[in-house]
Amino acid sequence: MSEVLPLQGVKVLTLEQVHALPWGTALLADLGAQVIRIESVAHLQDRRAGPFVDGKPGEEWWNEGGNLVYYGTRNKQSLCLEVTHPAGKEVFLKLVKNCDVVTDNFRPGTMRRLGFDHESLTQINPRIITLSSTAYGYTGPWRSAGSRARTVDAACGMSYLTGYEGGPSVRASNNYMDHSTGNNVAYALLLALYRRNKTGKGMRIDLTMQETGVSCIAPAILEAQHDIKRPRLGCGHLWKSPHNVYPCAGDDRWIAIAVANDTEWAAMQQVMGAPAWAQDARFDSVTGRWQNRHELDQQVAEWTATQDAKDLMRLLQAQGVCAGVALTAADLVDDSHLKQRGFLQEFNRFPAVGPRKFARRPFRMSEQPPGIRSVATMGEHNEVVLREVAGLSPEEIRALAEQSVIADRPKAGEQAP
């Protein structure tokens, strides 16, 4: 019996680029939805993004990038269709008639100009669910502002809070807002599908990166209303100490240690061999350790610098002290814990690229473990989608190809990135 995935039978039509929205629709595809990614020969930035083997694009660079496997076209179908062409627009609307969801991450106003706004699509399919993933939403004074993840990271308050003690703001992660927003995309669409199953009604979803970020700094929002200023703490904590990332033996090796109470501090002293400096009365209480955290960090760092990071993590954890090695990406590829859990999946997409390891979803399902089943080459599913979903004849599909409304490779002369 073939595997039955949770979202099997759900059809998603997505006009997507870059990261946040493709990350969200990839989750739906992992769970069995038929996600049809609309692509264009005029906008190949995702297929140019790499990373490529040895940093060099190959002969079919438009199909070789690692990000395509990670979230771009994993478990999706690729329909390379020029929706700005009158014939392409007509085809898109035929697809909408037989789909459940339409998503986009254009600036507000673009879908209306194309004739793909929610009101227009409901005239074709009253049960349609539409979602627009934008920086600031379809209403409000910032609705037309452009963005990248970095700028929204600032506009949601995240950057202001992030940084070292006494220093300027520092960005936390280059993809934090993309992944957070993509997760919200998936959650919102699952809820909309659940509601439609109960009511028979479609839904319009206006989802923003800024509001995703603001929801992630809820404590600071509450504190600001009571004139409480949350300081930048770097790797520190508001009251715990030691609570930092400390150097270890070797080149650029580090360990994070977080001590929350006197019991854990006593256990850490035992691992350290009860040095004389640790007996200082200033370090006898949670409050005292935090008030003298800078000196405490210095002493701890001098000790950890002599230790192997992985061995030290095991020693501390064995005594009930929370500690974690600052693993590099290379460490994670060969991490024994992740291997045992089957989290890393080896996927061989093209002989020219060879096998590479990719992260699965961070949850386990007893019968449907989400993973990469396929990755769509550019325009790979033009014919099957147009025939089976849009209902076009072979002659109609051939005519679209002759007019360059559909394609399966870049324009002639298109240079590799």
ABEGO torsion letter per residue (X at the ends): XBBBBAABGBBBBBBBBEAAAAAAAAAAAAAGBBBBBBBBAABAAAAAAOBBBGGBBBABAAAABAAAAAAAABGBBBBBBBAABAAAAAAAAAAAAABABBBBABBBGAAAAAGABAAAAAAABAABBBBBBBAAEABEAAAABBBBAAAAAAAAGAAAABEBBGBBBBBABAAAAAAAAAAAAAAAAAAAAAAAAAAGBBBBBBBBAAAAAAAAAAAAAAAAAAGBBBBBAEABBAABOBBBBBBBBEBGBBBBBBBABAAAAAAAAAAAGGBAAAABAAAABAAAAAAAAAAAAAAAAAAAAABBAAAAAAAAAAAGBBBBBBBBAAAAAABAAAAAAGABBBBBABAAAEBBBBBBBABBBAABBBBBABBBBBGAAAAAAAAAAAGBBAAAAAAAAAAGABBABBBBGBBBX
